[in-house]
Structure formats: structure tokens, C-alpha cells
Amino acid sequence: MQVVKLAGNTYVRGDCVAGCQALIQDETVDLIVTDPPYGIGGGALHKHYNRDEKFVLDGYIDVPADQYQDFSLAWIAQAARILKPGGQIYIVSGYTHLYEIMHALRQTPLVEVNHLVWKYPFGVYTRRKFITSHYHILLYARPPLEKSTFNLCSRFGLEERDADGRSLNYRDREDVWTINRRYQPGKIKNKNELPQELLVKILQYSSSEGDLVCDLFMGGFTTAKACIGLNRRFIGFELSQRAFEHQIVEISQLEPGKLLTKLRKPATDRLTNRGGAWSEKDKRKLLREYQGLIRAGLKQKEALAQLSGKYLRGEWSLKRVLKAGQQ
Ligand SMILES: C[S@@+](CC[C@H](N)C(=O)[O-])C[C@H]1O[C@@H](n2cnc3c(N)ncnc32)[C@H](O)[C@@H]1O
């Protein structure tokens, strides 16, 4: 195992299970964002993706399919051990070994928060069946969930709308994300590098500056790079010597906090109807919509936050109207 410390962050060349055991104490990590090897014969990936392999580092180490279950049980047990109470884990997975990952998660105290679908516009082309154009992103957390970070307005204020009047915040928080894979012709990359946009979105919602983020399978160090750019602390592991040696040079040249200046600034306090009178029609509509959201499984707080954005009113005002309507 090789441990490199740079600007307060830790990068480990070695197996993530042994590395976690040796280097990370119980309940010390705020967030894990990781993308384990897919167990589909990493060496053949270029055949599916029809890309020029001469720019792909031959450093990707895959896991044989018949070992995938034990492999998943081992690393997911470590992930569960190192997360703080309320800490969250995002796992990116294809469907091939989704079962093994979900099975391993169920052997831990972690609970499911969301099952996201990451849809990418250019799928794997097939003629005799449908075209695969998504990954799964499993979001689990260590209870109690009240301690979990979820920065509701980190990207869009509740009151922000698109040209058709639809809530941007709502749309950004739907559980199907359409994000392009990175197209970087002529640039050296790891197999299956995640797009920076995806990592930034995860980090914005589920972490704050200074939080400790871990990636057990760094590959192209994309999680690490996003963390440096957003001033999150980082610890991560990569088994491949070749990938590690290439990326550690790149990472040492990055400027901390640089991505923060590029983030969109959400408008958070434009509740323009605050204090205004309610029409009877709006009161009835609010009650109906509130009841619908509660029936759909939202907690009172979540429903109020959503409706506050829609009606451009404070939550206190909504509560008052709802209380009167329910009597
Ligand atoms: C799917 S890739 C990660 C890609 C990464 N998220 C990115 O955006 O570049 C999985 C990585 O895990 C590495 N790996 C495989 N087994 C490992 C292990 N036991 N410990 C640490 N890394 C491992 C592989 O070499 C590969 O680089």
C-alpha cells in the first residue's frame, strides 16, 4: 500500500478494503461517492463503447463475475463502518451486478434513501434489443436520517421557474438525471470516468465545504478532483499502479476551491407572494395539493417546502391556511 498526502487529502494506492481497515476509523466519513468495477471484463469495455482505446489508461482492474458477491460484501461492510451517523453513500452501478450490491447493502445498517437513474444520451448501440442508456445510482444512509446533509436549495431556489413556469428545483431533484458522459478526444482517461457534472451535483446536495468525502475506487480520480474544486476534504483508494501514478500528478496541479466560483448561484429568498391575501380558490387548491403530496409519501416538511416554492409564500403562511382548511 502506498499512501500519498497532498494538501490535507489522502490518496492510497492499494486495495480499498485493506486500506479502509488500516487508515479509516469507525464513523468518521461524511459522504462516500463511488463507482466500483463493473465485473463485466473491463478489458473488453472498448468493444461496447466503440472508442479509441489508445487514450484509455490500461490500468482498470476488474473483478471476476464469480467473485462479485464476496467482493461487494467486503467493501460495502467497510463503507458502512466508516460512515458517520447520517452519513450517505452514492454507489454508481450498471445493472449486471446491481443485485449483488443491493444484497450487500442489506447486510448493513444502511437504509435506502433513493434509487436514482442516471440516463446518458448516447447508449450502447444494439440492433436486436433495446439500447442500454442508463446507470443506477444507489443512495443509502446510515441512520438517523435526520442527521443527513441535504442542501435543498444548493442549486436552484424553490421559487425559480423555467420559461414554462415549471419549478427548476423540483426538476433538478427528480430521480432520473440526464447528464452527458464526458467527451474528451485526445485526452488520457481512465475507463468509465464519471462526468464532473454528476459528481458536482452529488457533492452540492449531500455535503458541505470541509466535509470528509471518500471514494473507494478512484479510477480517474474524478471524485477527488470535484472535491478539491469544491473544498471538500478527501480520502480515496485505487488498486491500479498505472492509473494511480498518472492521476496523482494531475491532482497535484489542481487549484483548491476553483469549481466554487463556477457554480450557479440559486435565488433563495424571492417569496414574492409573502404577506399577500389568499383567494378562496387558492386555499382550496393548496389543501388539495398538500393532501396529494402527503398521500404520495412526502413528509409534512418536504410537502411544505415544495408548496412554498410553488406559491411563493413562506411555510408559516401555508401552515396557517392548511390548518384552517382542515378544520
Ligand atoms: C469504474 S472504475 C472507477 C471510475 C471512477 N469513478 C472515475 O470516474 O474515473 C473502478 C476502479 O476501481 C479500481 N479497483 C478495482 N478493484 C479495486 C480495489 N479492490 N480497491 C481499489 N480500487 C480498485 C479499478 O482499477 C478501477 O480504476
The ligand as an ORCA input file, in Angstrom:
! r2SCAN-3c Opt
* xyz 0 1
  C     -15.400      2.015    -12.524
  S     -13.754      2.468    -12.144
  C     -13.911      3.978    -11.267
  C     -14.032      5.119    -12.191
  C     -14.009      6.440    -11.473
  N     -15.237      6.673    -10.747
  C     -13.786      7.563    -12.475
  O     -14.677      8.425    -12.621
  O     -12.750      7.570    -13.116
  C     -13.327      1.337    -10.872
  C     -11.881      1.441    -10.415
  O     -11.695      0.591     -9.278
  C     -10.365      0.075     -9.319
  N     -10.319     -1.087     -8.422
  C     -10.649     -2.373     -8.695
  N     -10.539     -3.138     -7.576
  C     -10.166     -2.311     -6.563
  C      -9.918     -2.487     -5.189
  N     -10.047     -3.689     -4.584
  N      -9.552     -1.402     -4.434
  C      -9.409     -0.177     -5.014
  N      -9.616      0.041     -6.332
  C      -9.998     -0.998     -7.102
  C     -10.164     -0.215    -10.785
  O      -8.791     -0.301    -11.130
  C     -10.880      0.980    -11.461
  O      -9.960      2.027    -11.719
*
